Amino acid sequence: MDTANQQRILGYFIEEAKEHLQTLEQGILQLATSVRDAETVNEMFRAAHSVKGGAAMLGYTSIQKTAHRLEDSFKILKDNQVDVDQKLETLFLNGYDHLQDLIERLESSADFSDSDAVEILAQAESNFAVLDQYLQQLLSGGSTDNASVSQQVTTILKQMLQQFKQSDTPESRQKLHIACNHLGEIAPNESNWQTVVATTQKAITNKKYPYGTIAQVVIKEIKQAGDLLDSGQASKLVPSKNLQQLAATAGGTSTTSNAVTAPSGSMITIPKDPQAVALALLKNFNRQEIMQIFQIIKSRL
């Protein structure tokens, strides 16, 4: 097939994919209502299925895998009655955002390849792992409050443990940061839990200690903190001295610094000007993450 035909077929795929994205976005933004209409759920399922098929035909594995995970999640909604809550909406919206990001990158770059999407795909896979677990929890009649915390923490800790078993690379540390983001979502309004998670993220950036040493401290810390959160003892949540030491010596950062860790794992500086703060957030965080940030800030006011 010559280049002109390839570009024409790619153009057709992108245009169709953008239409399917509209269907997905409309359905997910009103997910609580959408799940009560079988045809709407079917439309979302078919939209994800179509994107998956087109991406597979063109050889874009990252888009194919992400659309396939969405398709599988919609199939659960097709086959079962699920009570939608804010967390479920957030997880579906995160999955949609990853798919949209991949398609937008494909549209903007003629040289797009799966090697350019490693970071997005890692984030998507982490999100869908949590989504799958949460859907199964809802189907089994599990509670969505602190009674389910232990199970959620255990699931994410297993992912982190597997990652710690891999070689110490920027990509592996990035995946650990993503896992910490999901830990933060378990109790977004619990300040002590957020402190433990934030300290853990700083510890993960510390390259002054062996990977195995960081793993031992982090896994133990999150397990104990999760048990306290699960038993309603959030007031006792305090980062241990070992974890604080790892975090304090990471990159020589100061506790008075106005830098924070973005979902990408990079440090970003928070300016003092409110408009500049807004621009920094828009640049480094997606829509749902910004909403979560606002919710946390609101709960502190």
C-alpha positions in Angstrom: 0.0 0.0 0.0 1.5 3.4 -1.0 2.0 6.3 1.4 -1.0 8.3 0.1 -3.4 5.4 0.7 -1.9 4.8 4.2 -2.5 8.4 5.1 -6.0 8.3 3.8 -6.9 5.2 5.8 -5.3 6.7 8.9 -7.3 9.9 8.4 -10.5 7.8 8.2 -9.6 6.0 11.4 -8.9 9.2 13.3 -12.1 10.9 12.2 -14.1 7.8 13.2 -12.2 7.4 16.4 -13.0 11.1 17.4 -16.7 10.4 16.8 -16.5 7.3 19.0 -14.7 9.4 21.7 -17.7 11.7 21.8 -20.0 8.8 22.3 -17.8 7.5 25.1 -17.4 10.9 26.8 -21.1 11.6 26.8 -21.9 8.3 28.2 -19.2 8.3 30.9 -20.0 11.9 32.1 -23.5 10.7 32.8 -22.6 7.1 33.8 -25.1 6.8 36.6 -27.9 7.5 34.0 -26.2 5.7 31.1 -26.1 2.3 32.9 -29.9 2.3 33.2 -30.3 2.5 29.4 -29.2 -0.7 27.7 -28.8 0.9 24.3 -26.5 3.6 25.7 -24.3 1.0 27.3 -24.3 -0.9 24.0 -23.3 2.2 22.1 -20.3 2.8 24.4 -19.4 -0.9 24.1 -19.5 -0.7 20.3 -17.6 2.6 20.3 -14.7 1.1 22.2 -14.9 -2.1 20.1 -14.6 -0.1 16.9 -11.6 1.9 18.1 -10.0 -1.4 19.1 -10.6 -3.0 15.7 -9.3 0.0 13.8 -6.2 0.4 15.9 -5.4 -3.3 15.5 -5.8 -3.1 11.7 -3.3 -0.2 11.6 -0.9 -1.8 14.1 -1.2 0.7 16.9 -1.1 -1.7 19.8 -1.2 0.9 22.6 -4.5 2.3 21.3 -5.8 -1.2 20.7 -5.0 -2.4 24.2 -6.5 0.7 25.9 -9.7 0.5 23.9 -9.9 -3.2 24.6 -9.7 -2.6 28.3 -12.5 -0.1 28.1 -14.6 -2.5 26.0 -14.1 -5.2 28.6 -15.3 -2.8 31.4 -18.3 -1.8 29.4 -19.2 -5.5 28.9 -19.4 -5.9 32.6 -21.9 -3.0 32.7 -23.8 -4.7 29.8 -24.1 -8.0 31.6 -24.6 -6.8 35.2 -26.5 -4.3 37.2 -24.0 -2.0 38.8 -24.6 0.8 41.2 -22.5 3.7 39.9 -20.7 6.0 42.4 -18.2 8.8 42.0 -15.2 6.5 42.2 -16.5 4.3 39.4 -17.2 7.4 37.2 -13.6 8.6 38.0 -12.0 5.3 37.0 -14.0 5.1 33.7 -13.2 8.8 32.9 -9.5 8.2 33.6 -9.6 5.3 31.1 -11.3 7.5 28.5 -8.7 10.3 29.1 -5.9 7.8 28.3 -7.6 6.7 25.1 -8.2 10.2 24.0 -4.6 11.2 24.7 -3.3 8.4 22.6 -5.6 9.3 19.6 -4.7 13.0 19.9 -1.0 12.1 19.8 -1.6 10.0 16.8 -3.5 12.8 15.0 -0.8 15.4 15.8 2.3 13.3 14.9 2.7 11.4 11.6 5.6 9.5 13.2 3.6 8.3 16.2 4.5 4.8 17.3 3.8 2.6 20.3 7.2 3.4 21.7 6.0 7.0 22.2 3.1 5.7 24.3 4.8 3.6 26.9 4.1 6.1 29.8 0.5 6.5 28.9 -0.1 2.8 28.4 1.5 2.1 31.9 -0.9 4.7 33.4 -3.8 3.2 31.6 -3.0 -0.4 32.7 -2.7 0.7 36.3 -6.0 2.5 36.1 -7.8 -0.4 34.5 -6.4 -2.8 37.1 -8.0 -0.7 39.8 -11.2 -0.4 37.7 -11.5 -4.2 37.3 -11.0 -4.8 41.0 -13.6 -2.1 41.9 -16.1 -3.5 39.5 -15.7 -7.0 40.9 -16.1 -5.5 44.4 -19.3 -3.8 43.5 -20.7 -6.9 41.9 -19.9 -9.0 45.0 -21.8 -6.5 47.1 -18.7 -5.1 48.7 -19.0 -1.9 50.6 -17.5 1.3 49.1 -16.5 2.8 52.5 -13.6 1.9 54.9 -14.7 -1.8 54.9 -13.2 -2.1 51.5 -10.0 -0.3 52.1 -7.9 -3.3 53.0 -8.8 -5.1 49.7 -8.1 -2.0 47.7 -4.7 -1.4 49.4 -3.7 -5.0 49.0 -4.5 -5.0 45.3 -2.3 -1.9 44.7 0.5 -3.2 47.0 0.7 -6.4 44.9 1.2 -4.2 41.8 3.9 -2.2 43.6 5.6 -5.4 44.8 5.8 -6.7 41.3 7.2 -3.5 40.1 9.9 -3.4 42.9 11.0 -6.9 41.6 11.8 -5.3 38.2 15.1 -3.4 37.5 15.5 0.0 38.9 14.7 2.2 35.9 12.9 5.6 35.4 10.0 3.7 33.9 9.6 1.4 37.0 9.7 4.4 39.3 7.1 6.1 37.2 4.8 3.1 37.5 5.3 3.2 41.3 4.3 6.9 41.3 1.1 6.0 39.4 0.3 3.3 42.0 0.7 5.9 44.7 -1.7 8.1 42.9 -4.3 5.3 43.1 -3.5 4.8 46.8 -4.4 8.5 47.3 -7.7 8.0 45.6 -8.8 5.5 48.2 -9.3 8.2 50.9 -9.0 11.5 49.1 -10.4 13.5 52.1 -8.3 11.8 54.8 -5.4 14.2 55.4 -3.2 11.7 57.4 -3.6 9.1 54.7 -2.7 11.7 52.0 0.4 12.6 54.1 1.6 9.0 54.2 1.0 8.6 50.5 2.8 11.8 49.6 5.8 10.9 51.8 5.9 7.5 50.1 6.0 9.2 46.7 9.0 11.3 47.8 10.7 8.2 49.1 10.3 6.5 45.8 12.3 9.3 44.1 15.3 8.7 46.4 18.1 7.1 44.4 20.6 7.3 47.4 19.4 3.9 48.7 19.1 0.5 47.1 15.8 -0.3 45.4 15.3 -3.2 47.7 15.7 -1.0 50.8 13.1 1.4 49.6 10.7 -1.5 48.7 11.0 -3.0 52.2 10.1 0.3 53.9 7.4 1.4 51.5 5.5 -2.0 51.3 5.5 -2.3 55.1 4.5 1.3 55.6 1.5 1.2 53.3 0.3 -2.1 54.6 0.3 -0.9 58.2 -1.3 2.5 57.2 -3.9 0.6 55.2 -4.8 -1.5 58.2 -5.2 1.5 60.4 -7.4 3.3 57.8 -9.4 0.1 57.4 -10.0 -0.1 61.2 -11.1 3.5 61.5 -7.9 4.6 63.2 -6.9 7.2 60.6 -5.9 9.6 63.5 -2.9 7.3 64.2 -1.6 7.6 60.6 1.9 9.1 60.8 4.8 8.4 58.4 7.5 6.3 60.2 11.0 7.7 60.8 12.4 5.3 58.2 10.0 6.6 55.6 10.6 10.2 56.6 14.3 9.6 56.3 14.0 8.3 52.7 11.7 11.2 51.8 13.8 13.9 53.4 17.0 12.9 51.7 15.4 12.4 48.2 17.1 14.9 46.0 17.9 17.1 48.9 14.4 18.7 48.9 13.4 21.0 51.7 10.1 20.8 53.6 9.6 24.5 52.7 9.9 23.9 49.0 7.0 24.8 46.8 7.6 21.8 44.5 5.2 18.9 44.1 5.3 15.6 42.3 3.1 15.5 39.1 1.5 12.2 37.9 4.3 11.9 35.4 6.8 11.6 38.3 8.5 14.9 37.6 8.7 17.7 40.1 6.8 20.9 39.3 7.1 24.3 40.9 4.0 25.9 42.2 4.1 29.7 41.7 2.5 32.2 44.1 0.4 33.9 41.5 -3.1 32.3 41.4 -3.4 32.5 37.6 0.1 30.9 37.2 -1.0 28.2 39.6 -4.0 27.4 37.4 -1.8 27.2 34.3 0.6 24.9 36.1 -2.2 22.6 37.1 -3.6 22.5 33.6 -0.2 21.7 32.2 0.7 18.8 34.5 -2.6 17.2 35.5 -5.6 15.8 33.6 -9.1 17.0 34.2 -10.1 14.3 36.8 -6.9 14.8 38.8 -7.6 18.6 38.9 -11.1 17.9 40.2 -9.6 15.7 42.9 -7.1 18.4 43.9 -10.0 20.9 44.2 -12.0 18.5 46.4 -9.0 18.0 48.7 -8.4 21.8 49.0 -12.1 22.4 49.6 -12.1 19.8 52.4 -9.3 21.7 54.1 -11.0 25.1 54.0 
